Amino acid sequence: MNNFDPVVLARVQFAANMTFHILFPSISLGMGWMLLFFKVRFNTTAEQHWMDTYQFWVKIFALTFALGVVSGITMSFQFGTNWPGFMNTVGNVAGPLLAYEVLTAFFLEATMLGIMLFGRGRVSERVHTAATLLVALGTTLSAFWILALNSWMHTPAGFEMIDGKAHVTSWVEVIFNPSFPYRFTHMLIASGLTVSFLLAGLSAYRWLRGDQGKSVQASLRTGLYVAAVLIPLQIAVGDQHGLNTLHHQPAKIAAMEAIWDTQRGAPAVLFAMPDKATQTNRFEIAIPNLASLYLTHSWDGEIKGIKDFGEEHPPVAPVFWAFRIMVGVGLLMLAVSWLGSWQVRKNRLQPWMARVLVSMTFAGWVALVAGWYTTEIGRQPWLVQGVLTAAQAASHVPAGNIEFTLAMYLSTYVMLLSAYVSVVFHLARKAATSDAGGPVDTSRISGAAHA
């Protein structure tokens, strides 16, 4: 790596840290509301399987929350070590937003989490349910502040530059900047989908191991039904988010669609090998006019090409492929959730479908990371759109130092991620072993394992 530019290495290191970190808040954000649903169902029905479901998933929530906190700490360090120009230039905006996240969200989550995990039997059911609600609200509030800052970096508003530093003129405009509503909604739904497939996948895993009790049925049905509802909503929100991006960040859209020349009736490129040197697409397979239709809602709508942006455009190939991975996984999740929902509704879950669900346990992670790469790489070369480039914000840390810490981060993250996945499936196996010894309830989901 000695030939790498320190700025490139700093970007890779930040991307590695953020890729690992974002996996866990994406689960804790949606899981908090799932736990609240399970708890409310127990309170209203007094059926023990809802509490059994709650008790199983709260363990995974606690593990996920802990890793999210630990991995998030390294993110703040990098602002000082690798990106001092960021806080030096826009710290008047970023600093308060990050502080609001800690003061209003993290403390709430951390305090109520203790009651949620250890308070049942020591406090009333009403207080325990309230603690679960507050944890769910805390995770959502945390996402609110973080995404307000991230969205502001894409579509900055409510500030003015004085002596090279950003000064806030309107906090309302800073927080509710043009892309925030779409980005926040998109992330909430993405988190819900990630958790839905985690629920369905681990429940299917337990089902295949002989645990077909009511608790497994509840988790499996909840995961599939929620996913089946959320994916169409995500498609609709994604469409509006795309229109917003076309207006504010047209270079990103051009890279996502691999459109090099400005044109009306732009095609939707299904497959291509974008060539930076020739500024063309090799082996292109495209549908005429379709990109203009879904981006502008007009068959002959104009889409600006990459060439129109000179050097101020993102790398095309990574953005192009990341976007297609996100869309492809999303469509697969749509098909699987609908077919799976139909099977469980008809009480005919098939073993092959259960195995598909197990293989897609972490499909939400794949789509989420691909979407994050699309939006963040698509912002380059800007760190704050139109205000600060990544090169301007980077430190002068020697490349060798960054290489060493990057290697340490990557090795640690691989170990932790492997351990997390192993523990999650271990908990599922343990639950299946302890529960499968009892009578198998097949009144709702048939024992189609004999088919």
C-alpha positions in Angstrom: 0.0 0.0 0.0 3.0 2.3 0.1 2.0 3.8 -3.2 -1.4 4.8 -2.0 -2.3 8.4 -1.3 -2.8 9.1 2.4 -6.2 10.7 1.6 -7.3 7.5 -0.2 -6.1 5.4 2.8 -7.9 7.7 5.2 -11.1 7.3 3.2 -10.7 3.5 3.1 -10.2 3.5 6.8 -13.2 5.6 7.6 -15.3 3.5 5.2 -14.1 0.3 6.9 -15.0 1.7 10.4 -18.4 3.0 9.2 -19.2 -0.2 7.3 -18.7 -2.2 10.5 -20.4 0.3 12.8 -23.6 0.8 10.7 -24.4 -2.9 10.8 -25.4 -2.8 14.5 -27.4 0.5 14.8 -29.4 -0.8 11.7 -30.5 -3.8 13.8 -30.9 -2.0 17.2 -33.0 0.7 15.6 -35.6 -1.7 14.2 -35.3 -4.3 16.9 -36.3 -1.8 19.6 -39.7 -1.4 18.0 -40.1 -5.2 17.4 -39.5 -5.8 21.1 -42.1 -3.2 22.0 -44.5 -5.0 19.7 -43.8 -8.4 21.4 -44.2 -6.8 24.8 -47.5 -5.1 24.0 -48.8 -8.3 22.6 -47.9 -10.1 25.8 -49.5 -7.5 27.9 -52.8 -7.5 25.9 -53.1 -11.3 25.4 -51.3 -12.7 28.4 -50.0 -15.5 26.1 -46.6 -16.7 27.3 -45.2 -17.3 23.8 -45.1 -13.6 23.3 -42.9 -13.1 26.4 -40.7 -16.0 25.3 -40.3 -14.3 22.0 -39.4 -11.0 23.7 -36.9 -12.8 26.0 -35.1 -14.4 23.1 -34.8 -11.3 21.0 -33.8 -9.0 23.8 -30.6 -10.9 24.2 -29.7 -10.3 20.6 -30.7 -6.6 21.0 -28.3 -6.3 24.0 -25.4 -7.9 22.1 -26.1 -5.7 19.1 -26.4 -2.5 21.1 -23.0 -3.2 22.9 -21.2 -3.7 19.6 -22.8 -0.6 18.2 -21.6 1.5 21.1 -18.0 0.1 21.0 -17.6 0.5 17.2 -19.1 4.0 17.3 -16.4 5.2 19.7 -13.7 4.8 17.0 -15.7 7.1 14.6 -15.2 10.1 16.8 -11.5 9.5 17.1 -11.1 9.8 13.3 -12.5 13.2 13.1 -9.4 14.4 15.0 -6.8 12.0 13.6 -7.7 11.7 9.9 -10.1 14.5 9.2 -9.2 17.6 11.3 -10.3 19.9 8.5 -13.9 18.7 8.8 -14.4 20.0 12.4 -12.2 23.0 11.7 -14.5 24.1 8.9 -18.0 22.8 9.8 -17.6 22.0 13.5 -20.1 24.7 14.4 -22.7 22.6 12.7 -21.4 19.1 13.3 -20.4 19.5 16.9 -23.8 20.5 18.4 -25.6 17.8 16.3 -23.4 15.1 17.6 -23.7 16.5 21.1 -27.5 16.5 20.8 -27.4 12.8 19.9 -25.5 11.9 23.0 -27.5 14.1 25.4 -31.0 13.3 24.1 -30.6 9.8 22.8 -27.7 7.8 24.1 -28.2 8.6 27.8 -31.9 7.7 27.4 -31.1 4.4 25.7 -28.4 3.4 28.1 -30.5 4.2 31.2 -33.7 2.5 30.0 -31.7 -0.5 28.6 -30.8 -1.6 32.2 -34.5 -1.7 33.2 -35.5 -3.5 30.0 -32.8 -6.2 30.5 -32.9 -6.7 34.2 -36.0 -4.9 35.5 -38.7 -7.4 34.8 -39.9 -8.9 38.0 -38.4 -6.0 39.9 -40.7 -3.3 38.4 -44.2 -3.5 37.2 -45.1 -4.7 33.7 -46.2 -1.1 32.9 -42.8 0.3 33.9 -41.0 -2.4 32.0 -43.1 -1.8 28.9 -42.4 2.0 29.2 -38.7 1.2 29.4 -38.9 -0.8 26.2 -40.7 2.1 24.6 -38.1 4.6 25.7 -35.3 2.4 24.4 -37.0 2.3 21.0 -37.5 6.0 21.0 -33.9 6.5 22.0 -32.6 4.5 19.1 -34.8 6.4 16.7 -33.8 9.8 18.2 -30.2 8.8 17.8 -30.7 8.0 14.2 -32.6 11.4 13.8 -29.5 13.4 14.9 -26.9 11.4 13.0 -28.9 11.5 9.8 -29.6 15.2 10.2 -25.8 15.7 10.1 -25.3 13.2 7.3 -28.1 14.8 5.3 -26.7 18.3 5.9 -23.4 17.1 4.5 -25.2 16.2 1.3 -27.6 19.1 1.1 -26.2 21.8 3.4 -28.6 24.6 4.4 -29.1 27.2 7.1 -25.5 28.4 7.4 -23.1 31.0 6.1 -19.3 30.9 5.6 -17.3 33.5 7.6 -13.5 33.4 7.4 -13.6 29.8 6.0 -15.8 28.5 8.8 -19.5 27.5 8.7 -21.8 29.5 11.0 -25.4 28.5 11.6 -28.1 31.0 10.6 -31.0 28.6 11.1 -31.0 25.4 13.1 -34.4 24.5 11.6 -32.9 24.7 8.1 -29.8 22.8 9.2 -31.7 19.9 10.7 -34.5 19.7 8.2 -32.3 20.2 5.2 -33.6 19.3 1.7 -32.6 15.6 1.8 -33.2 14.8 5.5 -36.9 13.7 5.3 -36.1 11.2 2.5 -32.8 10.0 4.0 -34.3 9.5 7.5 -37.4 7.7 6.2 -35.3 5.6 3.9 -33.0 4.5 6.8 -35.9 3.7 9.2 -37.5 1.4 6.6 -34.1 -0.1 5.8 -33.6 -0.9 9.5 -37.0 -2.4 9.7 -36.3 -4.6 6.7 -32.9 -5.7 8.2 -34.5 -6.7 11.4 -37.4 -8.4 9.6 -35.1 -10.7 7.7 -33.1 -11.4 10.8 -36.3 -12.4 12.6 -37.4 -14.6 9.7 -34.0 -16.1 9.1 -33.2 -17.1 12.7 -36.8 -18.3 13.2 -36.5 -20.5 10.1 -33.2 -21.8 11.4 -34.9 -22.9 14.6 -37.9 -24.3 12.7 -35.6 -26.5 10.6 -34.0 -27.8 13.8 -37.3 -29.0 15.1 -38.4 -26.0 17.2 -41.8 -25.2 15.7 -43.5 -23.8 18.8 -45.6 -20.7 19.0 -42.6 -18.4 19.9 -40.9 -19.4 16.6 -44.1 -19.0 14.7 -44.6 -15.5 16.1 -41.1 -14.4 15.2 -41.3 -15.9 11.7 -44.7 -14.5 10.9 -43.8 -11.0 12.2 -40.6 -10.9 10.2 -42.2 -12.0 7.0 -45.3 -9.8 7.3 -43.4 -6.7 8.2 -40.9 -7.2 5.4 -43.7 -7.8 2.9 -45.3 -4.4 3.9 -42.1 -2.4 4.2 -40.5 -3.2 0.9 -43.2 -1.6 -1.3 -43.0 1.4 1.0 -39.2 1.5 0.6 -39.6 1.5 -3.2 -41.9 4.4 -3.1 -39.6 6.3 -0.7 -36.6 5.5 -2.8 -38.3 6.9 -5.8 -38.9 10.2 -4.0 -35.3 10.1 -2.6 -34.1 9.7 -6.2 -36.0 12.8 -7.4 -34.5 14.8 -4.5 -31.0 13.6 -5.4 -31.5 14.4 -9.0 -32.3 18.0 -8.0 -29.5 18.5 -5.5 -26.8 16.0 -6.5 -27.2 15.3 -10.3 -23.6 14.0 -10.5 -24.4 11.2 -8.2 -27.4 10.2 -10.3 -25.3 10.3 -13.4 -22.8 7.9 -11.8 -25.6 5.6 -10.4 -27.0 5.3 -13.9 -23.6 5.4 -15.8 -24.9 8.1 -18.0 -21.8 9.8 -19.6 -23.5 12.3 -22.0 -26.4 14.6 -21.2 -29.5 13.3 -23.0 -33.2 13.2 -23.1 -34.9 9.8 -22.9 -32.0 8.4 -21.0 -31.9 4.6 -20.9 -31.8 2.5 -17.8 -28.5 0.6 -17.9 -29.1 -2.8 -16.5 -25.6 -4.1 -17.0 -22.3 -2.4 -18.1 -18.7 -2.1 -17.4 -18.1 1.7 -16.9 -14.8 2.7 -18.5 -13.3 5.7 -16.9 -10.5 6.1 -19.5 -12.9 6.2 -22.5 -15.9 7.6 -20.6 -18.1 4.9 -22.1 -19.9 1.8 -21.0 -18.6 -1.6 -22.3 -21.0 -4.5 -22.7 -23.9 -2.3 -22.0 -27.4 -3.7 -21.7 -30.0 -1.0 -21.4 -33.7 -0.3 -21.7 -34.4 2.9 -23.8 -36.0 5.9 -22.0 -36.6 4.0 -18.7 -34.1 6.0 -16.6 -35.8 9.3 -17.7 -39.1 7.8 -16.8 -38.3 6.8 -13.2 -36.0 9.7 -12.5 -38.0 12.6 -14.1 -41.4 10.8 -14.5 -41.3 11.7 -18.2 -40.2 9.5 -21.1 -38.1 12.3 -22.6 -36.9 13.9 -19.4 -33.3 15.3 -19.5 -30.6 13.6 -17.4 -27.2 15.3 -17.1 -24.2 13.2 -18.1 -21.0 12.7 -16.1 -19.0 14.7 -18.7 -20.9 17.9 -17.7 -19.4 17.9 -14.3 -15.7 18.0 -15.3 -13.6 16.6 -12.5 -16.2 17.1 -9.8 -18.0 13.9 -10.1 -17.8 10.6 -8.1 -16.1 7.4 -9.4 -18.7 5.8 -11.7 -18.1 2.0 -11.4 -18.3 1.7 -7.6 -21.5 3.8 -7.4 -23.0 2.1 -10.4 -22.5 -1.4 -9.0 -23.3 -0.5 -5.4 -26.7 0.8 -6.5 -27.5 -2.3 -8.5 -26.6 -4.6 -5.6 -28.9 -2.6 -3.4 -31.8 -2.8 -5.9 -31.1 -6.4 -6.7 -31.1 -7.5 -3.1 -34.2 -5.4 -2.4 -36.1 -7.1 -5.3 -35.0 -10.5 -4.0 -36.2 -9.6 -0.5 -39.6 -8.5 -2.0 -40.1 -11.9 -3.8 -39.0 -14.0 -0.8 -41.1 -12.0 1.8 -44.2 -12.2 -0.3 -43.8 -15.9 -1.1 -42.9 -16.7 2.4 -45.8 -14.7 3.8 -48.2 -16.6 1.4 -46.8 -19.9 2.6 -47.2 -19.2 6.3 -50.6 -17.7 5.8 -51.6 -20.9 4.1 -50.0 -22.9 6.9 -47.6 -24.5 4.4 -44.1 -23.3 5.0 -41.8 -25.4 2.8 -38.4 -26.6 4.0 -36.7 -25.1 0.9 -38.3 -21.7 1.7 -37.0 -22.0 5.3 -33.5 -22.7 4.0 -33.8 -19.6 1.7 -34.8 -17.5 4.7 -31.8 -18.8 6.7 -29.5 -17.9 3.8 -31.0 -14.4 3.8 -30.8 -13.8 7.5 -28.4 -10.9 7.0 -29.6 -9.8 3.5 -30.6 -6.5 5.0 -27.0 -5.8 5.8 -26.0 -6.4 2.2 -28.6 -4.0 0.9 -27.9 -1.4 3.6 -24.1 -1.3 3.0 -24.6 -1.2 -0.8 -27.0 1.7 -0.4 -24.6 3.5 2.0 -21.8 3.1 -0.5 -24.0 4.5 -3.2 -24.9 7.6 -1.4 -21.5 8.3 0.3 -19.1 7.4 -2.6 -21.6 9.3 -4.8 -20.9 12.5 -2.9 -17.2 12.5 -3.8 -15.1 14.5 -4.2 -17.1 16.5 -1.6 -17.1 15.8 2.1 -19.7 18.6 2.5 -21.4 19.1 -0.9 -20.1 22.3 -2.5 -18.4 23.4 0.7 -15.5 21.1 1.6 -13.7 18.4 -0.3 -12.3 15.2 1.3 -8.8 16.3 0.3 -9.2 19.7 2.0 -10.4 18.0 5.2 -7.7 15.3 5.4 -4.8 15.4 7.9 -1.1 15.0 7.1 -0.8 11.7 8.8 1.9 9.6 7.0 0.5 6.8 4.8 2.4 4.2 6.8 0.6 5.1 10.0 -2.8 4.8 8.4 -1.9 1.5 6.8 -1.0 0.1 10.2 -4.2 1.2 11.9 -6.3 0.2 8.9 -4.8 -3.4 9.1 -5.5 -3.4 12.9 -9.1 -2.2 12.4 -9.8 -4.7 9.6 -8.5 -7.7 11.6 -10.4 -6.7 14.7 -13.6 -6.1 12.7 -13.4 -9.5 11.0 -13.0 -11.2 14.3 -15.8 -9.3 16.0 -18.2 -9.8 13.1 -17.5 -13.5 12.9 -18.0 -13.7 16.7 -21.3 -11.8 16.5 -22.8 -14.0 13.7 -21.6 -17.1 15.6 -23.2 -16.0 18.9 -26.5 -15.1 17.2 -26.8 -18.6 15.7 -25.6 -20.2 18.9 -28.4 -18.5 20.7 -30.9 -19.8 18.1 -29.5 -23.3 18.4 -29.7 -23.2 22.2 -33.3 -21.9 22.1 -34.2 -24.6 19.5 -32.6 -27.4 21.6 -34.4 -26.3 24.8 -37.7 -25.7 23.1 -37.8 -28.6 20.6 -38.1 -31.2 23.4 -41.6 -30.1 24.1 -44.6 -30.8 21.9 -44.3 -29.3 18.4 -47.2 -26.9 17.5 -48.0 -27.3 13.8 -51.5 -25.8 13.9 -50.4 -22.6 12.2 -47.3 -23.6 10.3 -47.6 -27.1 8.9 -45.0 -29.7 9.4 -44.1 -29.7 5.7 -40.7 -31.1 6.4 -42.1 -34.5 5.3 -42.9 -33.1 1.9 
